[in-house]
Amino acid sequence: NDPITPQMDNYMAYYTDACRSAFTPGQNTRSNWYYDNYRVNHLSTAKCGNLNDFVEFEGTGTPLNGVNLRINFDPTIGLYMEHQTDATGNFTNTFFNTNPTVTASVEIPAASTSGVYSYAEWQDGVNIFDVVLLEKHLQGDPLFSTGYKHIAADVNQSGNLDALDVKEIKKLILYAEESFPDADAPWRFVPEHILSHPDFNTNPFAIASGQFMDDTYAFTMVNGGMENGFDGVKLGDVNGSNSMARLSPLKLKMDIPTAQIDADEEFELSFKVKDFETIIAGQMGLFLSSDDLEVLEVKNDDLDGLSSENFNLTFKDQVRMSWSDENLKSINLKDGQSIFTLKLKAKRPIVNLSEVINLEDEILANQFFQENGALTPVSFDIGFTKTKTIVKSSNLRSYPNPISKELHLVFYMDQSSSGTIKVYDASGKLLKTIEENFRAGLNKKLISDLSDLPTGILIVRVEGKGQLINGRVVKLD
């Protein structure tokens, strides 16, 4: 209802015949002079301050990239700022008033568009040595040295560390749980000003009843201050080994024997160690093709404290194992000792065993830890033993036929082995047994003394490892 109609003019037509899309050189020079000599000199940070700080991992200076922040300045009118940290962990913006009281929502968003965190995001950095550190803390030797470790270990969000946290971490490692059920997100964020509180390193949950990590916690951001940032803590990752911390795991080596296995044959793989020295904990992830193999049994060998509870075999193509010494002391195994044995059955013929079973870090990082937390390059020499073979039957070449004084046998064996040549009469009665050593490939054997054998039809059977070869001859007087 303003009675005055304002005059609207586009000054980009200044001294030209057309509307310009940019300043003239003279306009640009004058605007820069005005900004440099007048506006900058009159900026008042006391009136409108600047926010410039970082989000990093547990005070290490390691930046956390891609963290979403929402700083709420005045919830009554919905005044807020949003930002996402860059590769340096930096976030910047402008305060709307001096030293404002704010609440903050800080999160690393889920990778999926659904907003649901994957098992990999929850499990990142969580390993069996985290269990060792937490159990040692609960026994008081040693206690956690930083508040970050307290927060990381409190996976059930109770504000207290106990055996329930140990149980939840173990379940996540083995994928018995796909998340920490009592937590909303895998990461928690601590406002930087909390770090100077005298209780932070000994009992951070006593500060503001532990609510300083909630998005309802109100605190003051200091204009131009350097404690306006946040420190990220990965839940369950007590030893700080998550991918955001830029730590690279060792690659373990596993030597798998060359073996050909027939369908329905059963065999055992013993995980024999090398360089297993001063080890306090370890975990393994194995790819095991469920199309080719069936797990019949897992047997503990020389590793004390290992049982079926240390394994998860419920996922297709995956075997997970985690173990820590029950006395929280490092142990040694001699080269060649086996930590466990898998008893397996072949569902179909296997030509190359290494194609159907191998170490796989994407299932679970293959890691073994010394008592000081250092990773050690344990290697495995896999022992192979067939426990049930499928006998192959084939025909036996023999000459002459009929026979009278001697018998020549010709046959092939798949592998070298000891065995027997047996002769039966037509009724199946065993008449003669000869112990022999067979070689792989073509074999020729002579039975020179037939005087103790009756006349008539005789059955000749050659038995070697995994093979049965039959023939029939007629003996004359």
Residue, then its C-alpha position, 0 to 999 in steps of 0.5 A: n500500500d506504499p503510494i510511492t512507485p519506486q524508480m527501477d534502473n539497471y545501471m549495468a547499461y552504464y555508458t554502453d548501448a547494451c546491458r552488460s554482464a560484468f563491471t567495466p574496468g573502471q567500475n571494478t577498480r572503484s569497487n575494489w578501492y571502496y572495499d579495501n579502503y573503507r569496508v575492511n577498516h570498518l569490520s567489527t568482529a565484536k559485532c559479527g564474529n567469524l567461526n573457523d575451526f576443525v573436526e578431527f579424530e580424537g585430538t590427533g590433528t587427523p582431519l575428518n572429512g565429510v562431517n555434517l554440522r548444524i549449529n543452532f544459534d536461536p532455536t526460537i526463530g530457527l536461526y542456524m548454520e550448516h556446513q560439511t567439513d572439507a579434506t582438512g576437516n575445516f568448517t567456516n561460517t559467521f556468528f549472528n551475535t557475539n559469543p552465542t550459546v548454541t546447540a550442535s548436531v554433528e555426524i558422519p552421514a551414512a554412505s547409503t541413500s537410505g541413511v542406514y549405516s552399514y555393518a562395514e561402517w559400524q565395524d570399521g576399526v573395531n577389532i579384538f585388541d579393543v576387547v583386550l584394552l577394555e578388559k585390561h581397563l576393567q581389571g585396572d591394569p592399565l586404566f584408560s589414559t584418555g576420555y576418548k577411550h572411555i567414550a569409544a568403549d561405551v558402546n551400549q551408551s550406558g555411561n559406564l564401562d562393564a562386561l556388557d560393552v565387552k560382549e557387544i564388541k565381540k558380537l560386532i566383530l563376529y557379525a553376530e550383531e550388525s551394529f551397536p543396538d543402543a547407539d544411533a550412529p557409529w561416531r560420537f563427537v566431543p565439543e573441543h572445550i570439553l577436553s580441558h575439563p579436569d574430569f575428561n580423561t578419568n570420567p568423561f561421563a561425569i561432565a554434564s551427565g555425559q550429555f555434551m555429545d547430545d544435540t540438545y547440549a547447550f554451550t558457548m562458542v567464543n567469537g574468534g576462539m580456537e575451541n569451537g571445533f569437535d573431536g570425533v570418536k569411533l564407537g568400539d575403536v579403543n585403539g584408534s585403528n579405523s580407516m578415517a585415522r589413516l592406519s594401514p593393516l598388515k597383510l598376512k600370508m597363507d600358503i595353501p597346498t596343491a590338492q585335487i579333491d573329488a566330490d563327496e570326499e572329506f578332508e581337514l585343513s590345519f592352520k599351522v602358524k609361523d612367527f606366532e610370538t608374543i601374541i595376545a589376540g587375533q582375528m581372521g576372515l576367510f572366504l570359503s566357497s559354499d558352492d564347493l565346500e561344506v563345513l563339517e566341524v571346527k576343531n581347536d588345536d594348540l591355541d588355548g581358549l579357542s572354542s566354537e564361540n570364537f567362530n561365526l559360520t552363519f554367512k554364505d562364503q564367510v568364516r570369522m574367527s576372533w580370539s584373545d588370551e583369557n589371562l590377557k597375557s601374550i603367548n608363543l606357539k612353535d612354528g608348525q603348531s596349529i591354532f585350529t582345523l577345519k573339517l570340510k566336505a567337497k560338494r563338487p570336484i576341486v582342482n585348485l584349493s586356493e580358489v575356494i578358500n583364502l584369507e579375505d580382509e573384506i570379511l574381517a581384517n586378518q590381524f594378530f596383536q602383540e601385548n603392546g598393540a603392535l600388529t605382527p605378521v603371522s603366516f600360515d602353512i595349511g596342512f591338508t589331510k584327506t579323511k574320507t576318499i571316494v574309491k575309483s573303480s576301473n578295469l584291470r589288464s591281465y595276460p595271459n588269460p587263461i593262466s597256468k603258471e604266472l600272471h602279468l597285471v597292467f594298471y594305472m594309479d592316480q598317486s603313489s601309495s602302498g597297497t595290495i593285490k588280492v585274489y578271490d575265488a568266484s564265491g568271494k573267498l579271499l585266496k591270496t594277498i600280496e603287499e605292494n608299493f604302487r607308483a603314480g602312473l603305469n604299473k606292471k606287476l608279476i605274480s609268478d607263483l600260482s600253484d596254491l590257487p585252484t582252477g576256475i574263475l578267479i577275481v583279481r583286485v588291486e587296492g591303492k589309496g583312493q583306487l580300486i581296480n578289478g579284473r577276472v581271469v581263468k586258471l587252468d590245470 
